[in-house]
Amino acid sequence: MSDVGSPPAQAIWDVDDIAKRAMAVLRLDGDDVDADRVADAAAAAVEDVDTYVDRTQPAAPSARMVDAAVARTIGRYRGKDAPFGIADAWSQDTVAVDLLAPSPAPALLGDKERWGLA
């Protein structure tokens, strides 16, 4: 039986480490009022990275995966500052651009394992 369509194998993440790295970039203390929001964003970010990389076997994340998860965490956390999530949302003659969380795709091409079409 083929593994086509099977869910991605989960990387062996230290989500607390991702959250701490993001908080260091954001210059927030561990007891900051937003620490829980950053932790929630980190959990969602590692899931995003796992989904994109689509591994066939569980493994420790590469340095690129960790960096992408930290960047995605920061983007998700800062989304509260841009509640609409887009620029030029009211202009009729421009294209709306998503600003909430950067895509992990460009940084993770070297880690991607499965390339199927859905």
N, CA and C of each residue as an Amber inpcrd file, in Angstrom:
protein
   354
   0.8420000  -1.1770000   0.0000000   0.0000000   0.0000000   0.0000000
   0.8840000   1.2360000   0.0000000   0.5150000   2.2170000  -0.7230000
   1.2720000   3.4590000  -0.8840000   1.0640000   4.3830000   0.3080000
   2.0720000   5.2300000   0.5670000   1.9200000   6.2120000   1.6420000
   1.4530000   7.5640000   1.0910000   1.0000000   7.5690000  -0.1700000
   0.4960000   8.8050000  -0.7660000  -0.7230000   9.2580000   0.0180000
  -0.7450000  10.5110000   0.3790000  -1.8590000  11.0540000   1.1250000
  -1.7510000  10.8590000   2.6240000  -0.6850000  10.2120000   3.0840000
  -0.5360000  10.0370000   4.5200000  -0.1090000  11.3510000   5.1560000
  -0.4780000  11.5700000   6.4030000  -0.1000000  12.8280000   7.0630000
   1.4110000  12.8880000   7.2540000   1.9530000  14.1020000   7.3710000
   3.3990000  14.2060000   7.5560000   3.8280000  13.6450000   8.9090000
   5.0090000  13.0610000   8.9370000   5.5880000  12.6100000  10.2010000
   5.9830000  13.8490000  10.9910000   5.7530000  13.8380000  12.2650000
   6.0650000  14.9920000  13.0950000   7.5510000  15.0230000  13.4170000
   8.1420000  16.2030000  13.2710000   9.5320000  16.3680000  13.6890000
   9.5680000  16.3310000  15.2190000  10.7250000  16.0770000  15.7540000
  10.8850000  16.0150000  17.2020000  11.2700000  17.4200000  17.6620000
  10.2630000  18.2310000  17.9190000  10.4440000  19.6430000  18.2320000
  10.5790000  19.8950000  19.7230000  11.3100000  20.9290000  20.0650000
  11.3010000  21.4950000  21.4010000  10.5670000  22.8240000  21.2630000
   9.2480000  22.7800000  21.4090000   8.4210000  23.9590000  21.1710000
   8.7770000  25.0740000  22.1450000   9.1510000  24.7140000  23.3740000
   9.5530000  25.7310000  24.3460000  10.7920000  26.4820000  23.8700000
  11.7190000  25.7640000  23.2320000  12.9180000  26.4150000  22.7040000
  12.5670000  27.3750000  21.5740000  11.6380000  26.9820000  20.7050000
  11.1960000  27.8580000  19.6150000  10.5780000  29.1190000  20.2090000
   9.7390000  28.9580000  21.2190000   9.1060000  30.1150000  21.8610000
  10.1560000  31.0120000  22.5180000  11.1460000  30.4160000  23.1830000
  12.1980000  31.2250000  23.8320000  13.0260000  31.9840000  22.8060000
  13.3360000  31.3390000  21.6890000  14.0920000  32.0200000  20.6310000
  13.2880000  33.1960000  20.0690000  12.0070000  32.9750000  19.8610000
  11.1540000  34.0510000  19.3400000  11.0580000  35.1860000  20.3550000
  10.9240000  34.8500000  21.6100000  10.8350000  35.8880000  22.6360000
  12.1330000  36.6860000  22.7350000  13.2630000  36.0280000  22.5060000
  14.5370000  36.7410000  22.5160000  14.5990000  37.7490000  21.3670000
  14.1230000  37.3420000  20.1920000  14.0990000  38.2610000  19.0470000
  13.1490000  39.4170000  19.3210000  12.0140000  39.1020000  19.9350000
  11.0130000  40.1260000  20.2480000  11.3830000  40.9640000  21.4680000
  12.4480000  40.5590000  22.1540000  12.9160000  41.2340000  23.3720000
  11.8500000  41.2280000  24.4630000  11.2420000  40.0640000  24.6560000
  10.2570000  39.8760000  25.7090000  10.8490000  38.9820000  26.7840000
  10.5020000  39.2460000  28.0330000  10.9350000  38.4030000  29.1460000
  10.0380000  37.1800000  29.2470000  10.5400000  36.1540000  29.9290000
   9.7670000  34.9320000  30.1010000   8.4860000  35.1300000  30.8920000
   8.4530000  36.1580000  31.7160000   7.2450000  36.4230000  32.5120000
   6.3880000  37.5330000  31.9120000   6.6300000  37.8700000  30.6560000
   5.8560000  38.8980000  29.9630000   4.4050000  38.4690000  29.8540000
   3.5200000  39.4400000  29.8140000   2.0910000  39.1620000  29.7210000
   1.7490000  38.4100000  28.4320000   2.5580000  38.5460000  27.3960000
   2.3030000  37.8790000  26.1200000   3.0470000  36.5530000  25.9520000
   3.6780000  36.0550000  26.9900000   4.4450000  34.8170000  26.8770000
   3.5740000  33.6400000  26.4260000   2.3560000  33.5730000  26.9200000
   1.4640000  32.4810000  26.5150000   1.0770000  32.5950000  25.0440000
   0.8830000  33.8230000  24.5660000   0.5640000  34.0220000  23.1380000
   1.7170000  33.5760000  22.2530000   2.9470000  33.8750000  22.6820000
   4.1180000  33.4510000  21.9090000   4.2160000  31.9300000  21.9140000
   3.9580000  31.3100000  23.0490000   4.0010000  29.8410000  23.1270000
   2.9480000  29.2130000  22.2190000   1.7450000  29.7810000  22.1880000
   0.7000000  29.2780000  21.2960000   1.0980000  29.4560000  19.8260000
   1.7000000  30.6030000  19.5240000   2.1550000  30.8540000  18.1490000
   3.2600000  29.8740000  17.7630000   4.1360000  29.5360000  18.7070000
   5.2130000  28.5800000  18.4260000   4.6440000  27.1980000  18.1250000
   3.6500000  26.7790000  18.8810000   3.0330000  25.4610000  18.6390000
   2.4060000  25.4170000  17.2490000   1.7350000  26.4820000  16.8570000
   1.1340000  26.5300000  15.5210000   2.2050000  26.6040000  14.4360000
   3.2800000  27.3230000  14.7170000   4.3510000  27.4920000  13.7260000
   5.0540000  26.1670000  13.4310000   5.3340000  25.3670000  14.4550000
   6.0070000  24.0940000  14.1920000   5.0960000  23.1520000  13.4180000
   3.7970000  23.2580000  13.6440000   2.8520000  22.4490000  12.8640000
   2.8710000  22.8840000  11.3910000   2.9400000  24.1970000  11.1600000
   3.0330000  24.7110000   9.7880000   4.2840000  24.1790000   9.0900000
   5.4060000  24.2290000   9.7940000   6.6710000  23.7740000   9.2080000
   6.6150000  22.2740000   8.9320000   6.1040000  21.5050000   9.8860000
   5.9750000  20.0500000   9.6780000   5.0980000  19.7410000   8.4660000
   4.0080000  20.4630000   8.3340000   3.0970000  20.2310000   7.2180000
   3.7800000  20.5320000   5.8930000   4.5320000  21.6250000   5.8410000
   5.1930000  21.9790000   4.5850000   6.3000000  20.9850000   4.2300000
   7.1320000  20.6310000   5.2040000   8.2680000  19.7370000   4.9300000
   7.7780000  18.3430000   4.5670000   6.6860000  17.8920000   5.1870000
   6.0410000  16.6320000   4.8260000   6.9990000  15.4520000   4.8960000
   7.5960000  15.2720000   6.0500000   8.5490000  14.1750000   6.2410000
   7.8600000  12.8200000   6.2420000   8.6310000  11.8200000   5.8640000
   8.0920000  10.4620000   5.8780000   8.3800000   9.7470000   7.1970000
   9.4260000  10.1690000   7.9120000   9.7970000   9.5810000   9.1950000
  10.0790000  10.6980000  10.1970000   9.7320000  10.5050000  11.4730000
  10.0520000  11.5260000  12.4710000  11.5680000  11.7230000  12.5790000
  11.9860000  12.9520000  12.7280000  13.3990000  13.2770000  12.8580000
  13.5250000  14.6220000  13.5500000  14.7160000  14.8850000  14.0600000
  14.9650000  16.1960000  14.6630000  14.9360000  17.2560000  13.5630000
  14.3950000  18.4320000  13.8480000  14.3400000  19.4770000  12.8270000
  15.7280000  20.0150000  12.5050000  15.9280000  20.3750000  11.2450000
  17.2000000  20.9660000  10.8310000  17.2660000  22.4120000  11.3240000
  18.4380000  23.0240000  11.2080000  18.5990000  24.4290000  11.5990000
  17.6800000  25.3220000  10.7760000  17.5100000  24.9920000   9.4890000
  16.5960000  25.7810000   8.6370000  15.1650000  25.6810000   9.1350000
  14.7720000  24.4950000   9.5630000  13.4160000  24.3050000  10.0680000
  13.2050000  25.1010000  11.3500000  14.2080000  25.0940000  12.2210000
  14.1120000  25.8550000  13.4690000  14.0010000  27.3490000  13.1670000
  14.8550000  27.8430000  12.2620000  14.8000000  29.2650000  11.8990000
  13.4490000  29.6320000  11.2970000  12.9160000  28.7700000  10.4400000
  11.6150000  29.0330000   9.8320000  10.5090000  29.0290000  10.8810000
  10.5930000  28.1270000  11.8480000   9.5850000  28.0690000  12.9100000
   9.6420000  29.3210000  13.7810000  10.8460000  29.8140000  14.0650000
  10.9780000  31.0410000  14.8560000  10.3880000  32.2210000  14.0770000
  10.7200000  32.3260000  12.7930000  10.1860000  33.4240000  11.9720000
   8.6630000  33.3480000  11.8820000   8.1410000  32.1420000  11.7200000
   6.6850000  31.9580000  11.6310000   6.0250000  32.2980000  12.9700000
   6.6830000  31.9440000  14.0780000   6.1670000  32.2770000  15.4070000
   6.0540000  33.7830000  15.5740000   7.1040000  34.4920000  15.1900000
   7.1030000  35.9510000  15.3110000   6.0130000  36.5530000  14.4370000
   5.8600000  36.0460000  13.2270000   4.8070000  36.5410000  12.3500000
   3.4270000  36.3060000  12.9170000   3.2030000  35.1330000  13.4880000
   1.9010000  34.8390000  14.0840000   1.6520000  35.7200000  15.3070000
   2.6760000  35.9200000  16.1210000   2.5250000  36.7670000  17.3050000
   2.2310000  38.2130000  16.9080000   2.9470000  38.7210000  15.9530000
   2.7590000  40.1130000  15.5480000   1.4740000  40.3360000  14.7690000
   0.8030000  39.2850000  14.3910000  -0.4710000  39.4160000  13.6950000
  -1.4960000  40.2000000  14.4920000  -1.3330000  40.2310000  15.8040000
  -2.2640000  41.0030000  16.6330000  -2.1450000  42.4980000  16.3570000
  -0.9820000  42.9230000  15.8430000  -0.7800000  44.3340000  15.5320000
  -1.3590000  44.7060000  14.1710000  -1.7010000  43.7220000  13.3750000
  -2.3090000  43.9480000  12.0610000  -3.5450000  43.0590000  11.9650000
  -4.6110000  43.4300000  12.6810000  -5.7580000  42.5280000  12.7810000
  -6.4020000  42.1750000  11.4500000  -6.2480000  43.0230000  10.4420000
  -6.8230000  42.6930000   9.1480000  -5.8790000  41.8330000   8.3350000
  -4.5880000  41.8500000   8.6640000  -3.6310000  40.9570000   8.0490000
  -3.2290000  41.2760000   6.6320000  -3.6930000  42.3750000   6.0900000
  -3.3510000  42.6860000   4.7140000  -3.0370000  44.1680000   4.5520000
  -2.2450000  44.4870000   3.5430000  -1.9620000  45.8720000   3.1820000
  -2.8030000  46.2390000   1.9660000  -3.1500000  47.4730000   1.8480000
  -3.9530000  47.9700000   0.7170000  -5.3020000  47.2570000   0.6210000
  -5.8860000  46.9280000   1.7410000  -7.1290000  46.1770000   1.7360000
  -8.2900000  46.9880000   1.1830000  -8.1850000  48.2960000   1.2150000
  -9.3000000  49.1160000   0.7930000  -9.1020000  49.7170000  -0.5870000
  -7.9760000  49.4660000  -1.1950000  -7.6930000  50.0370000  -2.5000000
  -8.2600000  49.1420000  -3.6010000  -8.9520000  49.7550000  -4.5650000
  -9.5480000  48.9730000  -5.6480000  -8.5440000  48.6300000  -6.7420000
  -7.4360000  49.3220000  -6.7790000  -6.5050000  49.1090000  -7.8860000
  -5.1650000  48.5180000  -7.4670000  -5.0970000  47.8810000  -6.3190000
  -3.8820000  47.1690000  -5.9200000  -4.2550000  45.7850000  -5.4030000
  -3.2700000  44.9680000  -5.2410000  -3.4720000  43.6000000  -4.7740000
  -3.2230000  43.5490000  -3.2750000  -4.1000000  42.8730000  -2.5510000
  -3.9130000  42.7170000  -1.1120000  -2.7640000  41.7520000  -0.8470000
  -1.9240000  42.0920000   0.1080000  -0.7580000  41.2810000   0.4370000
  -0.8880000  40.7950000   1.8690000  -0.7200000  39.5150000   2.0760000
  -0.8020000  38.9410000   3.4170000   0.4610000  39.2790000   4.1930000
   0.3060000  39.9240000   5.3460000   1.4560000  40.3230000   6.1590000
   1.5610000  39.5610000   7.4680000   0.6140000  38.6970000   7.7550000
   0.5830000  38.1000000   9.0850000   1.7750000  37.2120000   9.4010000
   1.9740000  36.1830000   8.6720000   3.0410000  35.2410000   8.9940000
   3.7420000  34.8340000   7.7050000   5.0370000  35.0540000   7.6370000
   5.7390000  34.7080000   6.4040000   5.6730000  33.2080000   6.1190000
   5.5780000  32.8690000   4.8660000   5.5480000  31.4680000   4.4810000
   6.9040000  30.8320000   4.7540000   6.8960000  29.6200000   5.2980000
   8.1720000  28.9410000   5.5240000   8.7320000  28.3010000   4.2580000
   7.9690000  28.3240000   3.1770000   8.3240000  27.5690000   1.9800000
   9.7020000  27.8640000   1.4010000  10.0750000  29.1100000   1.1270000
  11.3710000  29.3380000   0.4690000  12.5640000  28.8230000   1.2770000
  12.5090000  28.9800000   2.5800000  13.6400000  28.5600000   3.4140000
  13.7230000  27.0510000   3.5780000  12.6390000  26.3520000   3.3050000
  12.5800000  24.9230000   3.6140000  12.6570000  24.0000000   2.4030000
  12.9390000  24.5360000   1.2470000  12.9830000  23.6790000   0.0610000
  13.9880000  22.5430000   0.2060000  15.1090000  22.7990000   0.8650000
  16.1130000  21.7520000   1.0530000  15.6980000  20.6540000   2.0070000
  14.6890000  20.9030000   2.8300000  14.2210000  19.9120000   3.8060000
  12.9720000  19.1650000   3.3600000  12.3130000  19.6490000   2.3220000
  11.0570000  19.0340000   1.8770000  11.3230000  17.6130000   1.3800000
  10.4630000  16.6860000   1.7910000  10.6750000  15.2870000   1.4040000
   9.6990000  14.7950000   0.3480000   8.4390000  15.1180000   0.4740000
   7.4600000  14.6090000  -0.4940000   6.9760000  15.7570000  -1.3600000
   6.8270000  15.4910000  -2.6470000   6.4640000  16.5330000  -3.6080000
   5.2190000  16.1590000  -4.3910000   4.2680000  15.5440000  -3.7770000
   3.0650000  15.1170000  -4.4800000   2.0970000  16.2560000  -4.7500000
   1.1660000  15.9950000  -5.6070000   0.1080000  16.9430000  -5.9000000
  -1.1540000  16.4650000  -5.2100000  -1.8910000  17.4060000  -4.6500000
  -3.1140000  17.0170000  -3.9490000  -4.3000000  17.1230000  -4.8680000
